Amino acid sequence: MLEKRAAAAPKAQGRLNDGPPIAVIDIGSNSVRLVVYEGLSRSPTPLFNEKTLAGLGREVQTKGLLAADAIDKALGALKRFRALCDTIGVAQLWVLATAACRDAKNGKDFIAAAEQICRAKIDVISGPREAELTAYGVVSGFHRPDGIVGDLGGGSLELIDVQGARLKTGITLPLGGLALLDRSGKSIKKAEKLVKQALDDVSLLRRGEGRTFYAVGGTWRSLARLHMAQTGYPLHVMHGYVIRAKEALEFSRLVRRVNPESLSQIETVASARRPLLPYAALVLEHILREAEPRDVVFSALGVREGLLYSLLDAEERNQDPLLVAARELNRLRSRSPQHCEELIAWTDRFMASSGIDETAEEKRLRHAACLLADIGWRAHPDYRGEQSLNVIAHAGFTGIDHPGRAYLALAVFFRHVGVTHDEELSQRIRELASTRTLDRARVLGAAIRVAYLISASQPGVLPQTPLHVEKHKLVLRLGGECAALGGERVASRLKHLARLVGREPVVVAG
């Protein structure tokens, strides 16, 4: 009945019509989570996300069993998750189980009961397969990743080397937070010996020197959230959060040494996660000492997203997740998706003639900004810049770092408010931007202000009104039927842009 009702309901206008929802249930050693996605794509968007901290793996290392109360809690969560899938109208459900279920003596009995509830086959994945899917999650969420991926769960730690889309064989170790808590008898000193013994001879870590360590897993994300709160970081987005390796090492030592409840800003971490923080910090500390990476980057994407990425064909995998997501938001919220695509080509011509140095990454970000330039048009004119900045800075984008987010947000902000405004709202985001990034955002924002004034957001105009730098002059050509689109406001905005690029503005009509 629920499935029929969901299928019969009209599709919301704010949703993409790319097929029915799909879902993944991840039965981990600590948490059981359901994520329902809008569809299978290069940049999947969650429709619904819920987890239960069941603690299935808390006694597996010493007793070899999933605890009875944890089983009851997990099965109860799965009943709700199956009902939610029916309510939402999920077309396909994948269910994964990891370390606790594959290691426990009663794991098979639990899986049999869980399959009846889920009405789906449960894939109890091996350690190497878990490492592979985690790596795919990082590949799906970062632009050309290069480093060692570590996924710290409740029962195990997976490690794997990633370079671009190329993976090496991963390994699994019994160093999850719950596993360490169990094996050490809640002694951090005993846990330290276990971690040192397990990691001292891992040759894979020696390939991490000077590269990035990608940290995956809920407890490591809690560690990052705590660091973010303590340092007053201006952007509360976990994916892509970077800590330099030296700072991460010092912070890990601090968290390992003291009672978590005594730490400043500890309330930002869920109470159920706090007892695991010292063990997560301990594992990270040893990894950083062995691998000597340049920095630690935290990933919100892991096994679930890696599974979805593995289901895509080669062409879809090769798509840029940032540009895919920007195009989707463009389709959903702009006045003319085609106009935004034309804006890319229009700014390409301008930048190519301007003499402004632009890297391939900066060009990629500029294209994304063009696609997002009109998402705030429904807001009150006085708040379009503010709303656009907030949406873009905090969007669920992948394939972009935090300075890149700042560039996108500020470029579209300047497109609405002008480049001479100094609103307090944008100040904290500017902390993430270098002088070069801020300059590029101002130039692009000023150029887009010209484009929207002459085109009125309508497709077909920009191809007839090219903007070029010619003989040290910034020339806007209004050809043919577009000759009458000039005027004082156009000349004024062109003048602002000309100041930024050091050129004399000229409007050529006819």
Kinemage of the C-alpha trace (Angstrom):
@kinemage 1
@onewidth
@group {chain A} dominant
@subgroup {mainchain}
@vectorlist {calphas} color= white
{ca met a 1} P 0.000 0.000 0.000
{ca leu a 2} L 2.779 2.435 0.915
{ca glu a 3} L 4.654 1.653 -2.315
{ca lys a 4} L 1.509 2.239 -4.427
{ca arg a 5} L 0.847 5.549 -2.698
{ca ala a 6} L 4.434 6.683 -3.284
{ca ala a 7} L 4.303 5.682 -6.960
{ca ala a 8} L 0.997 7.494 -7.505
{ca ala a 9} L 2.114 10.785 -5.955
{ca pro a 10} L 3.081 13.517 -8.448
{ca lys a 11} L 6.797 14.285 -8.747
{ca ala a 12} L 7.808 17.409 -6.834
{ca gln a 13} L 8.948 20.259 -9.106
{ca gly a 14} L 12.094 20.648 -7.001
{ca arg a 15} L 13.259 17.127 -7.832
{ca leu a 16} L 15.119 15.794 -10.829
{ca asn a 17} L 13.199 13.370 -12.988
{ca asp a 18} L 16.088 10.953 -13.469
{ca gly a 19} L 14.412 7.756 -12.356
{ca pro a 20} L 13.014 6.339 -9.116
{ca pro a 21} L 14.823 6.600 -5.760
{ca ile a 22} L 17.406 4.006 -4.768
{ca ala a 23} L 18.743 3.172 -1.308
{ca val a 24} L 21.677 1.645 0.542
{ca ile a 25} L 21.591 0.190 4.052
{ca asp a 26} L 25.003 -0.126 5.690
{ca ile a 27} L 25.080 -2.517 8.674
{ca gly a 28} L 28.311 -1.477 10.365
{ca ser a 29} L 29.959 -2.565 13.578
{ca asn a 30} L 28.832 0.597 15.366
{ca ser a 31} L 26.025 2.118 13.313
{ca val a 32} L 23.231 0.898 11.044
{ca arg a 33} L 22.413 3.532 8.446
{ca leu a 34} L 19.894 4.019 5.662
{ca val a 35} L 20.515 6.515 2.872
{ca val a 36} L 17.889 6.981 0.150
{ca tyr a 37} L 19.180 8.748 -2.965
{ca glu a 38} L 17.272 10.694 -5.596
{ca gly a 39} L 18.674 8.354 -8.229
{ca leu a 40} L 21.842 6.714 -9.514
{ca ser a 41} L 24.116 9.428 -10.894
{ca arg a 42} L 27.678 10.737 -10.766
{ca ser a 43} L 26.621 13.117 -7.994
{ca pro a 44} L 23.866 11.307 -6.058
{ca thr a 45} L 21.720 13.473 -3.790
{ca pro a 46} L 20.337 11.994 -0.536
{ca leu a 47} L 16.574 12.211 -0.140
{ca phe a 48} L 16.662 10.692 3.342
{ca asn a 49} L 19.444 9.773 5.760
{ca glu a 50} L 19.146 8.135 9.177
{ca lys a 51} L 21.388 6.067 11.424
{ca thr a 52} L 21.102 4.081 14.636
{ca leu a 53} L 24.135 3.478 16.836
{ca ala a 54} L 23.398 -0.165 17.572
{ca gly a 55} L 26.936 -1.171 18.604
{ca leu a 56} L 26.825 -4.614 17.001
{ca gly a 57} L 30.571 -5.054 17.228
{ca arg a 58} L 31.189 -4.080 20.830
{ca glu a 59} L 31.826 -7.670 22.107
{ca val a 60} L 32.888 -9.483 18.946
{ca gln a 61} L 36.626 -9.406 19.673
{ca thr a 62} L 36.413 -10.906 23.188
{ca lys a 63} L 33.212 -12.972 23.094
{ca gly a 64} L 32.986 -13.666 19.381
{ca leu a 65} L 29.301 -12.710 19.365
{ca leu a 66} L 26.998 -9.903 18.392
{ca ala a 67} L 25.440 -8.742 21.673
{ca ala a 68} L 21.756 -9.690 22.082
{ca asp a 69} L 20.583 -6.145 22.882
{ca ala a 70} L 22.582 -4.784 19.915
{ca ile a 71} L 20.904 -7.343 17.636
{ca asp a 72} L 17.470 -6.268 18.863
{ca lys a 73} L 18.308 -2.616 18.311
{ca ala a 74} L 19.708 -3.256 14.838
{ca leu a 75} L 16.746 -5.392 13.720
{ca gly a 76} L 14.361 -2.762 15.044
{ca ala a 77} L 16.142 -0.122 12.997
{ca leu a 78} L 16.010 -2.329 9.894
{ca lys a 79} L 12.229 -2.737 10.269
{ca arg a 80} L 11.856 1.022 10.264
{ca phe a 81} L 14.286 1.405 7.357
{ca arg a 82} L 12.393 -1.122 5.223
{ca ala a 83} L 9.121 0.693 5.956
{ca leu a 84} L 10.754 4.003 5.026
{ca cys a 85} L 11.937 2.541 1.714
{ca asp a 86} L 8.372 1.428 0.995
{ca thr a 87} L 7.011 4.853 1.950
{ca ile a 88} L 9.483 6.683 -0.295
{ca gly a 89} L 8.991 4.278 -3.189
{ca val a 90} L 12.553 2.976 -3.410
{ca ala a 91} L 13.027 1.033 -6.630
{ca gln a 92} L 16.200 -0.802 -5.633
{ca leu a 93} L 17.790 -1.467 -2.253
{ca trp a 94} L 21.338 -2.632 -1.606
{ca val a 95} L 22.269 -3.855 1.869
{ca leu a 96} L 25.885 -4.175 2.995
{ca ala a 97} L 27.284 -5.637 6.221
{ca thr a 98} L 30.856 -5.235 7.406
{ca ala a 99} L 33.313 -6.370 10.098
{ca ala a 100} L 31.041 -7.303 13.020
{ca cys a 101} L 28.754 -9.480 10.903
{ca arg a 102} L 31.575 -11.220 9.055
{ca asp a 103} L 33.567 -11.929 12.262
{ca ala a 104} L 30.877 -12.908 14.796
{ca lys a 105} L 29.892 -16.553 15.340
{ca asn a 106} L 26.217 -15.590 15.295
{ca gly a 107} L 26.674 -13.256 12.329
{ca lys a 108} L 24.995 -15.650 9.873
{ca asp a 109} L 21.913 -15.986 12.074
{ca phe a 110} L 21.658 -12.205 12.368
{ca ile a 111} L 22.036 -11.781 8.603
{ca ala a 112} L 19.287 -14.346 7.945
{ca ala a 113} L 16.901 -12.441 10.228
{ca ala a 114} L 17.938 -9.127 8.699
{ca glu a 115} L 17.352 -10.370 5.148
{ca gln a 116} L 13.786 -11.361 6.008
{ca ile a 117} L 13.127 -7.867 7.366
{ca cys a 118} L 14.868 -6.022 4.524
{ca arg a 119} L 13.396 -8.300 1.844
{ca ala a 120} L 16.783 -8.074 0.145
{ca lys a 121} L 19.981 -10.068 -0.132
{ca ile a 122} L 22.645 -8.761 2.259
{ca asp a 123} L 26.204 -8.607 0.969
{ca val a 124} L 28.600 -9.370 3.838
{ca ile a 125} L 31.638 -7.802 2.251
{ca ser a 126} L 35.220 -8.870 2.914
{ca gly a 127} L 37.824 -6.522 4.337
{ca pro a 128} L 39.580 -5.963 0.978
{ca arg a 129} L 36.210 -5.367 -0.716
{ca glu a 130} L 35.300 -2.855 2.004
{ca ala a 131} L 38.603 -1.069 1.369
{ca glu a 132} L 37.876 -1.017 -2.370
{ca leu a 133} L 34.381 0.433 -1.949
{ca thr a 134} L 35.685 3.043 0.494
{ca ala a 135} L 38.336 4.025 -2.052
{ca tyr a 136} L 35.678 4.322 -4.743
{ca gly a 137} L 33.774 6.601 -2.370
{ca val a 138} L 36.802 8.874 -2.160
{ca val a 139} L 37.307 8.724 -5.935
{ca ser a 140} L 33.667 9.722 -6.385
{ca gly a 141} L 33.956 12.634 -3.961
{ca phe a 142} L 37.333 14.251 -4.704
{ca his a 143} L 38.796 15.700 -7.883
{ca arg a 144} L 41.810 13.546 -8.790
{ca pro a 145} L 42.598 12.185 -5.305
{ca asp a 146} L 46.134 11.097 -4.525
{ca gly a 147} L 47.045 9.413 -1.263
{ca ile a 148} L 46.154 6.770 1.293
{ca val a 149} L 42.511 6.208 2.204
{ca gly a 150} L 41.706 5.010 5.720
{ca asp a 151} L 38.209 3.959 6.790
{ca leu a 152} L 37.866 3.617 10.562
{ca gly a 153} L 34.693 1.781 11.500
{ca gly a 154} L 33.550 0.246 14.729
{ca gly a 155} L 35.167 -3.121 14.038
{ca ser a 156} L 37.972 -2.581 11.566
{ca leu a 157} L 40.320 -0.194 9.805
{ca glu a 158} L 40.671 -0.438 6.031
{ca leu a 159} L 43.652 1.105 4.238
{ca ile a 160} L 44.133 1.478 0.481
{ca asp a 161} L 46.282 3.515 -1.904
{ca val a 162} L 44.427 5.723 -4.419
{ca gln a 163} L 45.793 7.740 -7.322
{ca gly a 164} L 43.141 9.308 -9.527
{ca ala a 165} L 40.757 6.452 -10.308
{ca arg a 166} L 43.477 3.805 -9.874
{ca leu a 167} L 43.353 1.647 -6.765
{ca lys a 168} L 45.878 -0.729 -5.280
{ca thr a 169} L 44.951 -3.749 -3.161
{ca gly a 170} L 43.646 -2.714 0.240
{ca ile a 171} L 44.074 -4.288 3.659
{ca thr a 172} L 41.893 -4.598 6.746
{ca leu a 173} L 42.995 -4.543 10.398
{ca pro a 174} L 40.984 -5.130 13.629
{ca leu a 175} L 41.500 -1.546 14.814
{ca gly a 176} L 37.958 -0.146 14.799
{ca gly a 177} L 36.946 1.947 17.799
{ca leu a 178} L 34.638 -0.653 19.348
{ca ala a 179} L 37.115 -3.444 18.615
{ca leu a 180} L 39.915 -1.572 20.405
{ca leu a 181} L 37.644 -0.717 23.321
{ca asp a 182} L 36.740 -4.409 23.608
{ca arg a 183} L 40.213 -5.918 23.132
{ca ser a 184} L 41.943 -3.449 25.471
{ca gly a 185} L 39.420 -3.726 28.275
{ca lys a 186} L 38.891 0.052 27.932
{ca ser a 187} L 42.580 0.713 28.583
{ca ile a 188} L 44.067 3.303 26.246
{ca lys a 189} L 47.582 2.084 27.134
{ca lys a 190} L 46.762 -1.483 26.099
{ca ala a 191} L 45.050 -0.144 22.984
{ca glu a 192} L 48.209 1.775 22.088
{ca lys a 193} L 50.231 -1.447 22.123
{ca leu a 194} L 47.649 -3.135 19.897
{ca val a 195} L 47.691 -0.280 17.407
{ca lys a 196} L 51.478 -0.059 17.326
{ca gln a 197} L 51.790 -3.808 16.819
{ca ala a 198} L 49.278 -3.765 13.948
{ca leu a 199} L 50.606 -0.705 12.105
{ca asp a 200} L 54.374 -0.900 12.547
{ca asp a 201} L 54.896 -3.278 9.627
{ca val a 202} L 52.247 -2.002 7.195
{ca ser a 203} L 54.265 -1.251 4.064
{ca leu a 204} L 51.274 0.451 2.435
{ca leu a 205} L 51.614 3.382 4.845
{ca arg a 206} L 55.165 4.087 3.692
{ca arg a 207} L 53.735 5.115 0.317
{ca gly a 208} L 51.902 8.009 1.977
{ca glu a 209} L 54.854 10.351 2.532
{ca gly a 210} L 54.130 13.866 1.325
{ca arg a 211} L 50.710 12.862 -0.017
{ca thr a 212} L 47.182 13.142 1.431
{ca phe a 213} L 45.608 10.902 4.005
{ca tyr a 214} L 41.845 10.642 3.377
{ca ala a 215} L 40.032 9.940 6.657
{ca val a 216} L 36.696 8.133 6.342
{ca gly a 217} L 34.362 7.026 9.133
{ca gly a 218} L 32.004 8.512 11.683
{ca thr a 219} L 34.383 8.718 14.627
{ca trp a 220} L 37.121 10.397 12.606
{ca arg a 221} L 34.516 12.863 11.343
{ca ser a 222} L 33.588 13.520 14.987
{ca leu a 223} L 37.252 14.236 15.665
{ca ala a 224} L 37.298 16.699 12.776
{ca arg a 225} L 34.059 18.319 13.965
{ca leu a 226} L 35.648 18.878 17.362
{ca his a 227} L 38.744 20.417 15.765
{ca met a 228} L 36.554 22.614 13.586
{ca ala a 229} L 34.648 23.899 16.643
{ca gln a 230} L 37.768 24.510 18.710
{ca thr a 231} L 39.514 26.489 15.980
{ca gly a 232} L 36.420 28.532 15.034
{ca tyr a 233} L 36.585 27.362 11.436
{ca pro a 234} L 34.257 29.489 9.267
{ca leu a 235} L 32.647 26.773 7.124
{ca his a 236} L 30.767 23.938 8.843
{ca val a 237} L 31.050 21.489 5.958
{ca met a 238} L 32.782 18.220 6.817
{ca his a 239} L 33.554 16.915 3.328
{ca gly a 240} L 36.904 18.260 2.207
{ca tyr a 241} L 37.893 19.657 5.614
{ca val a 242} L 41.704 19.769 5.751
{ca ile a 243} L 44.060 19.639 8.721
{ca arg a 244} L 47.788 19.826 8.141
{ca ala a 245} L 49.428 16.592 9.246
{ca lys a 246} L 51.506 18.230 11.998
{ca glu a 247} L 48.428 19.892 13.501
{ca ala a 248} L 46.390 16.685 13.160
{ca leu a 249} L 49.127 14.782 14.992
{ca glu a 250} L 49.188 17.271 17.872
{ca phe a 251} L 45.405 17.329 18.110
{ca ser a 252} L 45.220 13.530 18.101
{ca arg a 253} L 47.723 13.381 20.958
{ca leu a 254} L 45.634 15.846 22.951
{ca val a 255} L 42.400 13.907 22.463
{ca arg a 256} L 44.117 10.628 23.319
{ca arg a 257} L 45.577 11.961 26.569
{ca val a 258} L 42.549 13.546 28.237
{ca asn a 259} L 39.008 12.607 29.185
{ca pro a 260} L 36.857 13.489 26.156
{ca glu a 261} L 34.267 15.158 28.396
{ca ser a 262} L 36.886 17.713 29.480
{ca leu a 263} L 37.599 18.880 25.942
{ca ser a 264} L 36.416 22.295 24.833
{ca gln a 265} L 33.409 22.171 22.468
{ca ile a 266} L 32.853 18.458 23.177
{ca glu a 267} L 29.110 19.065 22.913
{ca thr a 268} L 29.563 19.175 19.126
{ca val a 269} L 30.207 15.404 19.260
{ca ala a 270} L 27.310 12.998 19.857
{ca ser a 271} L 27.490 11.499 23.355
{ca ala a 272} L 27.540 7.945 21.961
{ca arg a 273} L 30.669 8.769 19.930
{ca arg a 274} L 32.657 10.406 22.735
{ca pro a 275} L 34.038 7.221 24.383
{ca leu a 276} L 35.497 6.197 21.011
{ca leu a 277} L 37.305 9.488 20.358
{ca pro a 278} L 40.572 8.576 22.173
{ca tyr a 279} L 40.794 5.315 20.209
{ca ala a 280} L 40.136 7.054 16.894
{ca ala a 281} L 42.762 9.663 17.807
{ca leu a 282} L 45.213 6.922 18.752
{ca val a 283} L 44.853 5.161 15.391
{ca leu a 284} L 45.164 8.424 13.476
{ca glu a 285} L 48.248 9.405 15.463
{ca his a 286} L 50.053 6.173 14.595
{ca ile a 287} L 49.045 6.374 10.934
{ca leu a 288} L 50.388 9.905 10.666
{ca arg a 289} L 53.673 8.917 12.274
{ca glu a 290} L 54.106 5.940 9.944
{ca ala a 291} L 52.848 7.501 6.704
{ca glu a 292} L 54.097 11.095 7.135
{ca pro a 293} L 51.458 12.597 4.816
{ca arg a 294} L 51.268 16.285 3.942
{ca asp a 295} L 47.742 16.711 5.270
{ca val a 296} L 44.603 14.937 6.448
{ca val a 297} L 41.409 15.425 4.438
{ca phe a 298} L 38.089 14.228 5.816
{ca ser a 299} L 35.599 12.534 3.528
{ca ala a 300} L 31.852 12.348 4.062
{ca leu a 301} L 31.720 9.701 1.328
{ca gly a 302} L 32.672 6.088 1.863
{ca val a 303} L 31.399 2.560 1.298
{ca arg a 304} L 27.817 3.501 0.338
{ca glu a 305} L 28.819 6.098 -2.236
{ca gly a 306} L 31.614 3.826 -3.427
{ca leu a 307} L 29.053 1.114 -4.136
{ca leu a 308} L 26.961 3.518 -6.217
{ca tyr a 309} L 30.049 4.730 -8.083
{ca ser a 310} L 30.966 1.108 -8.893
{ca leu a 311} L 27.550 0.667 -10.536
{ca leu a 312} L 28.105 3.494 -13.036
{ca asp a 313} L 29.390 2.867 -16.543
{ca ala a 314} L 32.802 4.169 -17.625
{ca glu a 315} L 31.403 7.307 -19.247
{ca glu a 316} L 29.467 8.289 -16.129
{ca arg a 317} L 32.442 7.627 -13.861
{ca asn a 318} L 34.532 10.021 -15.940
{ca gln a 319} L 32.089 12.887 -15.423
{ca asp a 320} L 33.096 15.739 -13.115
{ca pro a 321} L 30.906 15.436 -9.968
{ca leu a 322} L 31.051 19.171 -9.252
{ca leu a 323} L 29.871 20.141 -12.738
{ca val a 324} L 27.192 17.436 -12.642
{ca ala a 325} L 25.850 18.796 -9.351
{ca ala a 326} L 26.061 22.409 -10.565
{ca arg a 327} L 24.151 21.522 -13.725
{ca glu a 328} L 21.477 19.796 -11.665
{ca leu a 329} L 21.032 22.872 -9.465
{ca asn a 330} L 21.016 25.007 -12.612
{ca arg a 331} L 18.178 22.895 -14.042
{ca leu a 332} L 16.196 23.132 -10.828
{ca arg a 333} L 16.606 26.790 -9.905
{ca ser a 334} L 17.748 29.064 -12.740
{ca arg a 335} L 15.542 31.018 -15.142
{ca ser a 336} L 17.242 29.498 -18.169
{ca pro a 337} L 19.612 26.521 -17.944
{ca gln a 338} L 20.678 27.183 -21.536
{ca his a 339} L 21.662 30.760 -20.681
{ca cys a 340} L 23.999 29.488 -17.953
{ca glu a 341} L 25.632 27.143 -20.456
{ca glu a 342} L 26.058 30.072 -22.854
{ca leu a 343} L 27.599 32.053 -19.992
{ca ile a 344} L 30.368 29.453 -19.784
{ca ala a 345} L 31.285 29.958 -23.450
{ca trp a 346} L 30.943 33.768 -23.103
{ca thr a 347} L 33.358 33.921 -20.162
{ca asp a 348} L 35.688 31.446 -21.916
{ca arg a 349} L 36.110 33.934 -24.765
{ca phe a 350} L 36.600 36.826 -22.359
{ca met a 351} L 39.199 35.024 -20.240
{ca ala a 352} L 41.125 33.746 -23.266
{ca ser a 353} L 41.574 37.330 -24.531
{ca ser a 354} L 42.063 39.016 -21.158
{ca gly a 355} L 45.631 37.982 -20.463
{ca ile a 356} L 44.569 36.842 -16.989
{ca asp a 357} L 46.406 33.676 -16.017
{ca glu a 358} L 43.970 30.846 -15.292
{ca thr a 359} L 44.810 27.283 -14.260
{ca ala a 360} L 42.782 24.279 -15.377
{ca glu a 361} L 41.302 24.028 -11.870
{ca glu a 362} L 40.327 27.721 -11.883
{ca lys a 363} L 38.664 27.269 -15.272
{ca arg a 364} L 36.723 24.294 -13.937
{ca leu a 365} L 35.521 26.332 -10.953
{ca arg a 366} L 34.584 29.253 -13.202
{ca his a 367} L 32.402 26.946 -15.264
{ca ala a 368} L 30.675 25.736 -12.095
{ca ala a 369} L 30.109 29.347 -10.986
{ca cys a 370} L 28.482 30.177 -14.330
{ca leu a 371} L 26.084 27.259 -13.881
{ca leu a 372} L 25.178 28.524 -10.401
{ca ala a 373} L 24.980 32.218 -11.267
{ca asp a 374} L 21.182 32.443 -11.358
{ca ile a 375} L 20.018 30.086 -8.602
{ca gly a 376} L 19.021 32.991 -6.309
{ca trp a 377} L 16.753 34.877 -8.711
{ca arg a 378} L 13.524 34.117 -6.823
{ca ala a 379} L 14.786 35.813 -3.654
{ca his a 380} L 14.114 39.442 -2.779
{ca pro a 381} L 16.632 41.592 -4.717
{ca asp a 382} L 18.276 42.788 -1.500
{ca tyr a 383} L 18.975 39.204 -0.409
{ca arg a 384} L 19.872 37.399 -3.619
{ca gly a 385} L 23.577 37.654 -2.910
{ca glu a 386} L 23.170 36.495 0.667
{ca gln a 387} L 20.953 33.551 -0.201
{ca ser a 388} L 23.140 32.456 -3.116
{ca leu a 389} L 26.272 32.608 -0.975
{ca asn a 390} L 24.684 30.485 1.744
{ca val a 391} L 23.291 27.892 -0.664
{ca ile a 392} L 26.543 27.510 -2.590
{ca ala a 393} L 28.938 27.571 0.376
{ca his a 394} L 26.918 24.921 2.217
{ca ala a 395} L 25.674 22.835 -0.711
{ca gly a 396} L 26.184 19.084 -0.798
{ca phe a 397} L 28.820 19.400 -3.526
{ca thr a 398} L 31.639 16.931 -3.993
{ca gly a 399} L 34.763 17.230 -6.112
{ca ile a 400} L 35.602 20.609 -4.558
{ca asp a 401} L 37.721 21.795 -1.659
{ca his a 402} L 36.773 24.545 0.782
{ca pro a 403} L 38.691 27.365 -0.953
{ca gly a 404} L 36.880 26.316 -4.129
{ca arg a 405} L 33.550 26.618 -2.333
{ca ala a 406} L 34.560 30.106 -1.219
{ca tyr a 407} L 35.347 31.070 -4.825
{ca leu a 408} L 31.990 29.837 -6.135
{ca ala a 409} L 30.034 31.472 -3.318
{ca leu a 410} L 31.842 34.806 -3.580
{ca ala a 411} L 31.700 34.998 -7.387
{ca val a 412} L 27.908 34.600 -7.362
{ca phe a 413} L 27.638 36.893 -4.332
{ca phe a 414} L 29.519 39.644 -6.204
{ca arg a 415} L 27.363 38.985 -9.281
{ca his a 416} L 24.342 40.117 -7.235
{ca val a 417} L 25.674 42.807 -4.872
{ca gly a 418} L 28.499 44.278 -6.951
{ca val a 419} L 32.235 44.093 -6.423
{ca thr a 420} L 32.538 47.260 -4.314
{ca his a 421} L 30.246 46.069 -1.523
{ca asp a 422} L 31.807 44.764 1.674
{ca glu a 423} L 28.948 42.989 3.421
{ca glu a 424} L 29.740 41.379 6.751
{ca leu a 425} L 28.049 38.179 5.545
{ca ser a 426} L 30.867 37.331 3.148
{ca gln a 427} L 33.733 38.135 5.506
{ca arg a 428} L 34.040 34.698 7.136
{ca ile a 429} L 33.878 32.904 3.801
{ca arg a 430} L 36.638 35.190 2.560
{ca glu a 431} L 38.908 33.734 5.248
{ca leu a 432} L 39.096 30.622 3.071
{ca ala a 433} L 40.065 32.529 -0.068
{ca ser a 434} L 43.568 33.572 -1.096
{ca thr a 435} L 44.218 36.981 -2.613
{ca arg a 436} L 44.280 35.360 -6.054
{ca thr a 437} L 41.016 33.496 -5.436
{ca leu a 438} L 39.282 36.662 -4.240
{ca asp a 439} L 40.535 38.594 -7.290
{ca arg a 440} L 39.268 35.893 -9.684
{ca ala a 441} L 35.880 35.863 -7.910
{ca arg a 442} L 35.567 39.651 -8.261
{ca val a 443} L 36.464 39.573 -11.954
{ca leu a 444} L 34.004 36.788 -12.709
{ca gly a 445} L 31.255 38.377 -10.618
{ca ala a 446} L 31.725 41.684 -12.449
{ca ala a 447} L 31.672 39.957 -15.854
{ca ile a 448} L 28.492 38.062 -15.006
{ca arg a 449} L 26.854 41.340 -13.936
{ca val a 450} L 27.443 42.611 -17.469
{ca ala a 451} L 26.160 39.409 -19.043
{ca tyr a 452} L 22.870 39.353 -17.147
{ca leu a 453} L 22.175 43.018 -17.770
{ca ile a 454} L 22.473 42.696 -21.560
{ca ser a 455} L 20.738 39.307 -21.818
{ca ala a 456} L 17.964 39.610 -19.203
{ca ser a 457} L 18.765 35.950 -18.439
{ca gln a 458} L 17.463 34.897 -21.851
{ca pro a 459} L 19.213 32.353 -24.062
{ca gly a 460} L 20.516 33.308 -27.486
{ca val a 461} L 21.822 36.776 -26.565
{ca leu a 462} L 25.320 36.123 -25.255
{ca pro a 463} L 26.516 34.372 -28.436
{ca gln a 464} L 25.728 37.641 -30.278
{ca thr a 465} L 27.326 39.936 -27.700
{ca pro a 466} L 30.942 38.823 -27.205
{ca leu a 467} L 33.207 40.429 -24.635
{ca his a 468} L 36.897 40.649 -25.624
{ca val a 469} L 40.071 42.434 -24.739
{ca glu a 470} L 41.309 44.028 -27.975
{ca lys a 471} L 44.429 46.211 -28.118
{ca his a 472} L 44.304 46.982 -24.386
{ca lys a 473} L 40.611 47.817 -24.506
{ca leu a 474} L 37.716 45.865 -22.990
{ca val a 475} L 35.243 45.698 -25.860
{ca leu a 476} L 31.605 44.631 -25.600
{ca arg a 477} L 30.137 44.117 -29.086
{ca leu a 478} L 26.369 44.374 -29.408
{ca gly a 479} L 25.772 43.073 -32.892
{ca gly a 480} L 22.712 42.962 -35.106
{ca glu a 481} L 19.385 42.948 -33.297
{ca cys a 482} L 21.238 43.263 -29.969
{ca ala a 483} L 22.532 46.764 -30.814
{ca ala a 484} L 19.811 48.432 -28.755
{ca leu a 485} L 20.668 46.481 -25.599
{ca gly a 486} L 23.335 48.966 -24.548
{ca gly a 487} L 22.739 51.882 -22.213
{ca glu a 488} L 24.060 53.746 -19.189
{ca arg a 489} L 23.752 50.805 -16.798
{ca val a 490} L 25.545 48.480 -19.207
{ca ala a 491} L 28.319 51.054 -19.677
{ca ser a 492} L 28.604 51.495 -15.896
{ca arg a 493} L 28.939 47.771 -15.217
{ca leu a 494} L 31.432 47.372 -18.043
{ca lys a 495} L 33.455 50.203 -16.497
{ca his a 496} L 33.599 48.383 -13.142
{ca leu a 497} L 34.864 45.240 -14.863
{ca ala a 498} L 37.384 47.240 -16.918
{ca arg a 499} L 38.888 48.685 -13.727
{ca leu a 500} L 39.442 45.188 -12.352
{ca val a 501} L 41.290 44.020 -15.485
{ca gly a 502} L 43.123 47.297 -16.149
{ca arg a 503} L 41.550 48.078 -19.502
{ca glu a 504} L 39.560 50.920 -21.104
{ca pro a 505} L 35.863 50.016 -21.576
{ca val a 506} L 34.326 50.290 -25.036
{ca val a 507} L 30.797 49.391 -26.190
{ca val a 508} L 30.485 48.769 -29.926
{ca ala a 509} L 26.876 48.667 -31.158
{ca gly a 510} L 25.751 47.614 -34.615
